[in-house]
Amino acid sequence: MKGSVEYPTAWTVDAPAPVVSVSPVVLPASKERVADLQLRISAPATGSGLPILIFAHGYRSSSDGYLPLAHYWAARGFVVIQPTFLDSWTLNLAPDDPRSSSIWRYRVEDVKNVLDHLETIEASVPGLAGRVDPSRTAAAGHSFGAQTTGMLLGARTVRPDGSLGEVLSDPRIKVGVLLCAGGRGGEALSPLAREQFPYLNQVYSEMTTPTLVIVGDQDRSPLTVLGPEWFRDAYTLSPAPKSLVTLFGGEHMLGGISGHLVTETTDESPERVAAVQRLTWAWLRTALYPADRAWSEASAALLAGPTPQGRVEDK
């Protein structure tokens, strides 16, 4: 561990620090990926013993997306690393590109590339060297990014012959957060998903890493024949320890987590975005520092008042 661990007492919800953000930080790509991996790194300007949070963006987004979440986490003690994956609109990969059918796998490899080069990433941010604690590394993702993160936490795909795909989990990731992660495959998938996104045929029975799953109770996807309950699968079909937050009225963008004033948000709600910010940060803080009460306090706050924003389940 590097430096003294100030994080458990240095930050609270109401005490954000100034944030330093650097982009792009570039890691060399494999021969197969072709394009170099571009990252955005955001970190608090002060403090030491900082935990790491790698965030996987949704389909077609980039390292410039999800800043309402990234800035919030960084201002409260995390070094946030945001890769730009090959499906990003900024790279404009053609549908017939030979890499397209394996986009999901390249995403997982990109995160592992980040984990392999943490010292290089640390050195790329002025004043960050020596202030990071890589033993406390978390991963989070939204939508397609949640599928990426789930694979790294222990979820597996099912091959066309019914056998399980290879294990892609990484023990360097200690805890995870899945925002609107797609559920089980097989008969739960729609014809659209089976035809165009066969890698969504996934199982969660081996996802043993401690994980927070957040869903919206109005999230209806064309990828499944089921309703919003499909998004609960990452919690219900995986072994403990897990936590589940169901946000009332939440749709797939959870009020607008992908960015301020973005057009894809159909359930615009600053209050819902604020709830996601507080809950994810609090859960990660307690998961990485078990003596901290941030998660129990945030859970109680979600349920408080005459009109609660959601409900919480733990196992």
C-alpha positions as CSV (number, residue, x, y, z in Angstrom):
1,M,0.0,0.0,0.0
2,K,1.3,3.4,-0.9
3,G,1.1,6.3,1.6
4,S,-1.1,6.6,4.6
5,V,-4.8,5.7,4.1
6,E,-6.6,9.0,4.6
7,Y,-9.6,8.2,2.5
8,P,-11.9,6.7,5.1
9,T,-12.1,9.9,7.0
10,A,-10.9,12.6,4.5
11,W,-14.1,12.7,2.3
12,T,-17.8,12.8,2.9
13,V,-20.8,13.3,0.7
14,D,-20.8,17.0,1.6
15,A,-17.0,17.6,1.4
16,P,-15.8,17.2,-2.2
17,A,-12.2,18.0,-3.1
18,P,-11.0,19.8,-6.3
19,V,-10.5,17.4,-9.2
20,V,-7.7,17.1,-11.7
21,S,-8.7,15.5,-15.0
22,V,-6.4,14.5,-17.8
23,S,-7.4,13.3,-21.2
24,P,-6.3,11.6,-23.4
25,V,-3.9,9.3,-21.7
26,V,-2.9,6.8,-24.3
27,L,-2.0,3.1,-23.9
28,P,-0.6,1.2,-26.8
29,A,-3.0,-1.3,-28.4
30,S,-2.5,-4.9,-29.3
31,K,-2.0,-5.7,-33.0
32,E,-5.6,-7.0,-33.2
33,R,-7.2,-3.9,-31.6
34,V,-5.3,-1.6,-34.0
35,A,-6.4,1.7,-32.4
36,D,-4.6,2.8,-29.2
37,L,-6.6,2.8,-26.0
38,Q,-7.5,6.4,-24.9
39,L,-8.4,7.1,-21.3
40,R,-9.6,10.0,-19.1
41,I,-8.2,10.0,-15.6
42,S,-9.9,12.1,-12.9
43,A,-8.5,12.3,-9.4
44,P,-8.8,14.4,-6.3
45,A,-6.2,17.1,-6.0
46,T,-5.4,16.1,-2.4
47,G,-5.2,13.0,-0.3
48,S,-3.2,9.8,-0.4
49,G,-4.0,6.1,-0.3
50,L,-6.6,6.7,-3.1
51,P,-8.6,3.7,-4.3
52,I,-9.1,3.2,-8.1
53,L,-12.4,2.9,-9.9
54,I,-12.4,1.8,-13.6
55,F,-15.6,2.9,-15.3
56,A,-16.9,1.2,-18.5
57,H,-19.2,3.4,-20.6
58,G,-22.3,2.3,-22.4
59,Y,-22.6,1.5,-26.1
60,R,-21.3,4.2,-28.4
61,S,-20.3,6.5,-25.6
62,S,-16.7,7.5,-24.7
63,S,-14.3,8.5,-22.0
64,D,-15.9,12.0,-22.2
65,G,-19.3,10.6,-21.1
66,Y,-20.8,10.0,-17.7
67,L,-19.1,13.0,-16.2
68,P,-21.8,13.5,-13.5
69,L,-20.7,10.2,-12.0
70,A,-16.9,10.4,-12.7
71,H,-16.5,13.9,-11.3
72,Y,-18.6,13.0,-8.2
73,W,-16.5,9.9,-7.4
74,A,-13.2,11.7,-8.1
75,A,-14.2,14.6,-5.9
76,R,-14.8,12.2,-3.0
77,G,-11.6,10.2,-3.1
78,F,-11.4,7.9,-6.1
79,V,-9.0,7.8,-9.0
80,V,-11.5,7.3,-11.8
81,I,-10.2,5.7,-15.1
82,Q,-12.5,5.9,-18.1
83,P,-11.5,4.0,-21.2
84,T,-12.9,4.7,-24.7
85,F,-13.9,1.4,-26.1
86,L,-13.9,0.4,-29.8
87,D,-17.7,0.7,-30.1
88,S,-17.5,4.5,-29.3
89,W,-19.0,6.8,-31.8
90,T,-15.7,8.7,-31.6
91,L,-13.9,5.8,-33.4
92,N,-16.7,5.2,-36.0
93,L,-16.0,1.5,-36.4
94,A,-17.7,0.2,-39.5
95,P,-20.4,-2.5,-39.0
96,D,-18.4,-4.9,-41.3
97,D,-15.1,-4.3,-39.4
98,P,-13.7,-7.7,-38.4
99,R,-13.4,-6.5,-34.8
100,S,-17.2,-5.8,-34.5
101,S,-18.2,-9.3,-33.7
102,S,-15.8,-9.4,-30.8
103,I,-16.4,-5.9,-29.4
104,W,-17.5,-7.2,-26.1
105,R,-14.2,-9.2,-25.7
106,Y,-12.1,-6.2,-26.7
107,R,-13.8,-4.2,-23.9
108,V,-12.8,-6.8,-21.3
109,E,-9.2,-6.8,-22.7
110,D,-9.1,-3.0,-22.6
111,V,-9.9,-3.0,-18.8
112,K,-7.2,-5.6,-18.2
113,N,-4.8,-3.4,-20.2
114,V,-5.6,-0.6,-17.8
115,L,-4.9,-2.9,-14.8
116,D,-1.6,-3.9,-16.4
117,H,-0.5,-0.3,-16.7
118,L,-1.6,1.4,-13.5
119,E,1.8,2.8,-12.7
120,T,2.0,4.4,-16.2
121,I,-1.5,5.9,-15.6
122,E,-0.6,7.2,-12.2
123,A,2.4,8.9,-13.6
124,S,0.3,10.6,-16.3
125,V,-1.6,12.8,-13.9
126,P,0.4,15.7,-12.4
127,G,0.9,15.3,-8.7
128,L,-0.8,11.9,-8.5
129,A,2.4,9.7,-8.2
130,G,2.7,7.9,-4.9
131,R,-0.9,8.7,-3.8
132,V,-2.7,5.6,-5.2
133,D,-3.6,2.4,-3.5
134,P,-3.9,-0.3,-6.2
135,S,-4.9,-2.9,-3.6
136,R,-8.3,-1.2,-3.5
137,T,-9.4,-1.4,-7.1
138,A,-13.1,-1.3,-8.1
139,A,-14.9,-1.5,-11.5
140,A,-18.3,-0.1,-12.5
141,G,-20.2,0.1,-15.7
142,H,-23.5,1.1,-17.3
143,S,-25.6,-0.9,-19.8
144,F,-23.1,-2.5,-22.2
145,G,-20.4,-1.3,-19.8
146,A,-22.2,-3.2,-17.1
147,Q,-21.9,-6.4,-19.2
148,T,-18.1,-5.6,-19.6
149,T,-17.8,-5.1,-15.8
150,G,-19.8,-8.3,-15.1
151,M,-17.4,-10.4,-17.1
152,L,-14.5,-9.0,-15.0
153,L,-16.4,-9.8,-11.8
154,G,-17.1,-13.4,-12.8
155,A,-20.1,-13.6,-15.1
156,R,-19.6,-15.8,-18.2
157,T,-21.1,-16.1,-21.6
158,V,-22.8,-19.2,-23.0
159,R,-21.5,-20.6,-26.3
160,P,-23.8,-21.6,-29.2
161,D,-23.3,-25.3,-28.2
162,G,-24.5,-24.5,-24.6
163,S,-21.1,-24.7,-22.9
164,L,-19.8,-21.9,-20.8
165,G,-17.3,-19.5,-22.3
166,E,-13.9,-18.9,-20.8
167,V,-13.4,-17.3,-17.4
168,L,-12.6,-13.6,-17.9
169,S,-12.7,-12.4,-14.3
170,D,-9.8,-10.5,-12.8
171,P,-8.8,-10.9,-9.1
172,R,-7.3,-7.4,-9.1
173,I,-10.8,-6.0,-9.1
174,K,-12.1,-6.3,-5.6
175,V,-15.6,-5.0,-5.8
176,G,-18.0,-3.8,-8.6
177,V,-21.0,-1.7,-9.5
178,L,-23.4,-2.7,-12.3
179,L,-25.8,-0.1,-13.5
180,C,-28.7,-1.5,-15.7
181,A,-26.8,-4.7,-16.5
182,G,-28.6,-7.0,-18.9
183,G,-30.0,-10.2,-17.4
184,R,-29.8,-13.8,-18.3
185,G,-29.6,-15.1,-21.8
186,G,-31.3,-18.0,-23.5
187,E,-35.1,-17.8,-23.7
188,A,-35.0,-14.4,-22.0
189,L,-33.4,-12.8,-25.0
190,S,-35.5,-11.2,-27.8
191,P,-35.0,-12.3,-31.4
192,L,-33.2,-9.0,-31.9
193,A,-30.7,-9.8,-29.2
194,R,-30.2,-13.4,-30.4
195,E,-29.5,-12.2,-33.9
196,Q,-27.3,-9.1,-33.4
197,F,-25.9,-9.5,-29.9
198,P,-25.2,-13.2,-29.2
199,Y,-22.7,-12.3,-26.5
200,L,-25.5,-11.2,-24.3
201,N,-26.2,-14.9,-23.6
202,Q,-24.7,-14.7,-20.1
203,V,-25.0,-16.3,-16.8
204,Y,-24.2,-14.9,-13.3
205,S,-23.9,-18.1,-11.2
206,E,-20.1,-17.6,-10.9
207,M,-20.1,-13.9,-10.3
208,T,-18.8,-14.1,-6.7
209,T,-17.1,-10.7,-6.4
210,P,-19.0,-8.3,-4.1
211,T,-21.3,-6.2,-6.3
212,L,-23.9,-3.5,-6.1
213,V,-26.6,-3.8,-8.8
214,I,-28.7,-0.7,-9.6
215,V,-31.9,-0.9,-11.7
216,G,-34.9,1.2,-12.7
217,D,-38.3,-0.3,-12.2
218,Q,-39.4,1.2,-15.6
219,D,-36.4,0.0,-17.6
220,R,-37.9,-1.8,-20.6
221,S,-35.4,-3.1,-23.2
222,P,-35.9,-4.5,-26.8
223,L,-33.2,-7.0,-25.9
224,T,-35.4,-9.1,-23.8
225,V,-38.9,-10.7,-23.9
226,L,-39.1,-9.9,-20.2
227,G,-39.9,-6.6,-18.6
228,P,-37.8,-4.5,-16.1
229,E,-37.3,-7.5,-13.9
230,W,-34.7,-8.8,-16.4
231,F,-32.3,-6.2,-15.1
232,R,-32.5,-7.8,-11.6
233,D,-30.9,-11.0,-12.8
234,A,-27.3,-9.8,-12.0
235,Y,-28.5,-9.7,-8.3
236,T,-30.9,-12.6,-8.1
237,L,-28.9,-15.1,-10.1
238,S,-25.5,-14.5,-8.5
239,P,-24.1,-15.6,-5.2
240,A,-23.8,-13.4,-2.1
241,P,-22.5,-10.9,-1.2
242,K,-24.6,-8.6,-3.4
243,S,-26.7,-5.5,-2.9
244,L,-29.6,-4.3,-5.1
245,V,-31.1,-0.9,-5.5
246,T,-34.4,-0.5,-7.4
247,L,-35.1,3.2,-8.3
248,F,-38.8,4.0,-8.6
249,G,-39.6,5.5,-12.0
250,G,-36.1,4.8,-13.3
251,E,-35.6,4.0,-16.9
252,H,-32.4,2.9,-18.7
253,M,-30.4,6.1,-18.2
254,L,-31.4,6.4,-14.5
255,G,-32.4,10.0,-14.8
256,G,-29.4,11.2,-16.9
257,I,-26.2,9.6,-15.6
258,S,-24.5,9.7,-19.0
259,G,-24.2,13.4,-19.0
260,H,-25.8,16.8,-18.5
261,L,-28.4,17.8,-21.1
262,V,-28.0,14.5,-23.1
263,T,-30.7,13.7,-25.5
264,E,-30.9,10.0,-24.9
265,T,-32.3,10.5,-21.4
266,T,-36.1,9.8,-21.3
267,D,-36.6,9.9,-17.6
268,E,-34.7,13.2,-16.8
269,S,-34.4,13.5,-13.1
270,P,-31.6,15.4,-11.3
271,E,-32.8,13.8,-8.1
272,R,-32.4,10.3,-9.5
273,V,-28.9,11.1,-10.8
274,A,-28.0,12.4,-7.3
275,A,-29.3,9.2,-5.7
276,V,-27.1,7.1,-8.1
277,Q,-24.1,9.3,-7.2
278,R,-24.6,9.0,-3.5
279,L,-25.5,5.3,-3.4
280,T,-22.7,4.1,-5.6
281,W,-20.1,6.1,-3.8
282,A,-21.4,5.1,-0.4
283,W,-21.5,1.4,-1.3
284,L,-18.0,1.5,-2.8
285,R,-16.7,3.3,0.3
286,T,-18.1,0.7,2.7
287,A,-17.1,-2.3,0.4
288,L,-13.5,-1.1,0.3
289,Y,-13.4,0.1,3.9
290,P,-15.8,-2.2,5.9
291,A,-15.6,-0.2,9.1
292,D,-17.2,2.8,7.3
293,R,-21.0,3.3,7.7
294,A,-21.5,5.2,4.5
295,W,-23.6,2.4,2.8
296,S,-26.0,1.9,5.8
297,E,-26.5,5.7,6.0
298,A,-27.1,6.1,2.3
299,S,-29.5,3.2,2.2
300,A,-31.5,4.6,5.1
301,A,-31.6,8.0,3.4
302,L,-33.0,6.5,0.2
303,L,-35.9,5.0,2.1
304,A,-36.6,8.1,4.2
305,G,-39.4,10.5,3.8
306,P,-43.0,10.2,2.6
307,T,-42.0,9.3,-1.0
308,P,-39.0,7.1,-1.0
309,Q,-36.9,7.1,-4.2
310,G,-36.4,3.4,-4.2
311,R,-35.7,0.2,-2.2
312,V,-32.6,-1.7,-1.1
313,E,-32.0,-5.4,-0.8
314,D,-28.9,-7.1,0.5
315,K,-27.7,-10.7,0.6
